[in-house]
Amino acid sequence: MLLLTVVAPVLGTNCYVVAAAAGRECVVVDPGIGVGEQLAKVLAEHELTPVAVLVTHGHLDHTHGLTELPGLPVHLHERDAYRLADPLGSLGPQLSAQFAQFGAAWTPPSDVRTFDGADTELDLAGVGLRAIHAPGHTEGSTLYHAPADGVVLTGDVLFAGTVGRTDLPGGDDALMRATLTRLASDDELPGLTIVRPGHGPASTLDRERASNPYLRGL
């Protein structure tokens, strides 16, 4: 699997490009604010054609770049789909005011394809991904696991050394703890799995289980 990273200039959101190989179709994951120009260069450099977008959750810093990828089907958990209709309003009053300039030109994507349940298999651009519902940061937060390649894209659920906040609208401490309890166990995801988060550097589940204060002891 080819996994490329483009870091958005606003809030440093990690946008990932996933493909079976260079010169093939690809999936874009979490296109953030202002990522369009860098993303276009990466796609051209590797001769990739985007055919779908995956969203780990509906916050604007993970979805704003959808405006630069018109017409592509957008896949996300049904419990976060409402955020695409009003990305500013779903952030709460303080952050809505802070990011108002980015919401002015927002147009909801025309082709939204939701999934539900705890575990959904996706086969997009020749890459097998497992969508794991992981609520807590938002209601529909989702991990995208590529089991054949030992990688999990964690969005704002799990970062290197910390976890996502739960104080924004839709956040839930109890649900986040349940999600983190699942991640702390090796029953579902092996410890060698590489963690590619929504912000910041990569890690591994073994490292996070041993050193992340939010996972230790769960």
Secondary structure per residue as TSV (DSSP state, phi and psi in degrees):
chain	resnum	aa	ss	phi	psi
A	1	M	-	360.0	139.0
A	2	L	E	-96.3	123.2
A	3	L	E	-127.7	113.3
A	4	L	E	-114.7	149.8
A	5	T	E	-120.1	132.5
A	6	V	E	-123.1	122.6
A	7	V	E	-93.9	121.9
A	8	A	-	-67.1	143.1
A	9	P	T	-71.0	-18.1
A	10	V	T	-105.6	119.3
A	11	L	T	66.6	5.5
A	12	G	T	60.5	33.1
A	13	T	B	-66.6	133.0
A	14	N	E	-81.6	114.6
A	15	C	E	-99.1	128.4
A	16	Y	E	-109.6	145.0
A	17	V	E	-116.4	123.3
A	18	V	E	-120.4	129.5
A	19	A	E	-149.2	161.3
A	20	A	S	-69.2	-34.0
A	21	A	S	-170.7	167.8
A	22	A	T	-62.7	151.8
A	23	G	T	76.9	16.7
A	24	R	S	-123.2	-176.9
A	25	E	E	-71.4	157.8
A	26	C	E	-145.6	167.7
A	27	V	E	-118.0	136.5
A	28	V	E	-100.7	131.8
A	29	V	E	-116.0	124.2
A	30	D	-	56.8	65.4
A	31	P	-	-73.0	110.5
A	32	G	-	-86.5	-167.5
A	33	I	T	-74.3	121.3
A	34	G	T	77.8	18.7
A	35	V	-	-86.0	-10.0
A	36	G	H	-55.0	-48.3
A	37	E	H	-66.0	-46.2
A	38	Q	H	-63.8	-40.7
A	39	L	H	-62.7	-43.7
A	40	A	H	-60.2	-39.3
A	41	K	H	-65.1	-42.2
A	42	V	H	-65.9	-42.1
A	43	L	H	-62.6	-42.7
A	44	A	H	-67.5	-41.6
A	45	E	H	-60.5	-37.8
A	46	H	T	-102.4	8.5
A	47	E	T	52.8	51.0
A	48	L	-	-106.2	143.9
A	49	T	E	-116.8	112.5
A	50	P	E	-71.2	134.7
A	51	V	E	-121.0	-8.6
A	52	A	E	-164.2	161.0
A	53	V	E	-124.4	135.8
A	54	L	E	-109.2	141.0
A	55	V	-	-121.8	125.1
A	56	T	S	-73.9	-30.0
A	57	H	S	-167.5	168.3
A	58	G	-	-90.7	12.9
A	59	H	-	-67.5	146.9
A	60	L	H	-58.9	-33.3
A	61	D	H	-72.8	-4.2
A	62	H	H	-113.9	-4.4
A	63	T	H	-127.4	-13.9
A	64	H	G	-57.1	-34.9
A	65	G	G	-68.2	-6.5
A	66	L	G	-59.9	-27.4
A	67	T	G	-64.9	-20.5
A	68	E	G	-99.7	5.9
A	69	L	S	-128.4	54.1
A	70	P	T	-65.0	144.8
A	71	G	T	88.5	-16.2
A	72	L	-	-77.9	141.6
A	73	P	-	-66.0	136.8
A	74	V	E	-112.1	121.6
A	75	H	E	-107.1	130.8
A	76	L	E	-160.8	167.2
A	77	H	E	-67.3	141.8
A	78	E	G	-60.0	-26.3
A	79	R	G	-75.4	-12.0
A	80	D	G	-109.1	0.8
A	81	A	G	-62.1	-32.3
A	82	Y	G	-61.8	-25.2
A	83	R	G	-67.6	-24.0
A	84	L	G	-70.6	-23.1
A	85	A	T	-78.4	-29.2
A	86	D	-	-148.5	73.0
A	87	P	T	-63.9	-30.3
A	88	L	T	-74.9	-47.6
A	89	G	G	-60.2	-30.7
A	90	S	G	-81.9	0.2
A	91	L	G	-90.7	-14.3
A	92	G	-	93.0	160.8
A	93	P	H	-61.6	-40.1
A	94	Q	H	-66.7	-51.3
A	95	L	H	-72.4	-29.7
A	96	S	H	-58.9	-43.3
A	97	A	H	-67.0	-39.9
A	98	Q	H	-64.3	-36.0
A	99	F	T	-107.1	17.2
A	100	A	H	-55.2	-36.6
A	101	Q	H	-62.8	-27.5
A	102	F	H	-86.9	-16.5
A	103	G	H	-89.8	-12.0
A	104	A	T	-60.1	-39.8
A	105	A	T	-101.7	15.8
A	106	W	-	-68.6	132.4
A	107	T	-	-126.5	122.0
A	108	P	-	-59.7	143.8
A	109	P	-	-62.5	147.2
A	110	S	S	-84.5	-18.9
A	111	D	-	-128.5	89.6
A	112	V	E	-105.6	125.1
A	113	R	E	-120.8	109.6
A	114	T	E	-95.9	155.5
A	115	F	E	-126.0	161.5
A	116	D	-	-133.1	-174.7
A	117	G	S	79.5	-177.5
A	118	A	S	-88.2	-21.1
A	119	D	E	-153.3	121.3
A	120	T	E	-133.3	130.8
A	121	E	E	-87.6	132.1
A	122	L	E	-124.7	136.2
A	123	D	E	-125.3	99.4
A	124	L	E	-128.2	132.5
A	125	A	T	55.1	31.6
A	126	G	T	75.2	13.2
A	127	V	E	-114.8	125.4
A	128	G	E	-85.8	119.6
A	129	L	E	-126.5	147.1
A	130	R	E	-114.1	118.7
A	131	A	E	-88.7	118.4
A	132	I	E	-111.1	116.4
A	133	H	E	-65.7	126.3
A	134	A	-	-137.8	66.9
A	135	P	-	-68.6	162.2
A	136	G	S	141.9	-55.9
A	137	H	S	-70.2	-46.4
A	138	T	S	-137.6	172.8
A	139	E	T	-65.3	-34.2
A	140	G	T	-110.6	17.0
A	141	S	-	-52.2	138.5
A	142	T	E	-136.8	139.5
A	143	L	E	-96.9	141.2
A	144	Y	E	-112.4	111.8
A	145	H	E	-105.8	128.2
A	146	A	E	-105.6	88.4
A	147	P	T	-61.8	-35.1
A	148	A	T	-67.7	-21.1
A	149	D	T	-113.3	-1.8
A	150	G	T	65.8	40.2
A	151	V	E	-130.3	142.1
A	152	V	E	-131.9	128.7
A	153	L	E	-92.0	116.9
A	154	T	E	-103.7	-0.1
A	155	G	E	55.7	-133.6
A	156	D	T	-103.5	24.7
A	157	V	T	-83.3	-51.7
A	158	L	E	-132.8	128.1
A	159	F	E	-116.3	173.0
A	160	A	T	-68.8	109.3
A	161	G	T	89.3	-6.0
A	162	T	E	-156.9	-172.7
A	163	V	E	-137.8	174.3
A	164	G	-	-74.0	153.6
A	165	R	-	-73.6	157.3
A	166	T	-	-125.5	12.0
A	167	D	-	-95.5	2.4
A	168	L	S	-90.3	163.2
A	169	P	T	-53.1	130.3
A	170	G	T	92.5	-11.3
A	171	G	-	-75.4	152.4
A	172	D	-	-152.8	115.7
A	173	D	H	-60.3	-43.9
A	174	A	H	-65.8	-42.4
A	175	L	H	-67.1	-38.0
A	176	M	H	-63.7	-41.3
A	177	R	H	-62.9	-39.8
A	178	A	H	-64.1	-40.9
A	179	T	H	-63.8	-45.2
A	180	L	H	-67.7	-32.2
A	181	T	H	-62.5	-39.6
A	182	R	H	-64.3	-42.1
A	183	L	H	-69.5	-27.1
A	184	A	H	-73.4	-17.0
A	185	S	S	-97.0	144.2
A	186	D	T	-91.1	12.6
A	187	D	T	-67.7	-31.9
A	188	E	T	-104.8	-44.9
A	189	L	S	-124.8	126.0
A	190	P	-	-63.4	152.1
A	191	G	T	-63.0	-27.3
A	192	L	T	-78.5	-4.1
A	193	T	-	-58.4	130.2
A	194	I	E	-80.1	129.5
A	195	V	E	-95.4	120.8
A	196	R	E	-115.1	99.6
A	197	P	E	-84.1	173.8
A	198	G	S	-72.8	-20.0
A	199	H	B	-147.0	144.6
A	200	G	S	84.9	-173.7
A	201	P	-	-76.4	164.5
A	202	A	-	-75.3	164.7
A	203	S	E	-151.4	-164.2
A	204	T	E	-132.4	158.7
A	205	L	H	-65.0	-37.1
A	206	D	H	-57.2	-46.3
A	207	R	H	-63.1	-43.9
A	208	E	H	-68.7	-38.0
A	209	R	H	-64.4	-30.3
A	210	A	H	-86.3	-31.1
A	211	S	H	-124.0	-19.1
A	212	N	-	-74.3	119.6
A	213	P	T	-62.6	-20.4
A	214	Y	T	-84.7	-14.2
A	215	L	T	-105.1	-28.9
A	216	R	T	-59.5	132.8
A	217	G	T	85.2	-4.1
A	218	L	-	-79.8	360.0
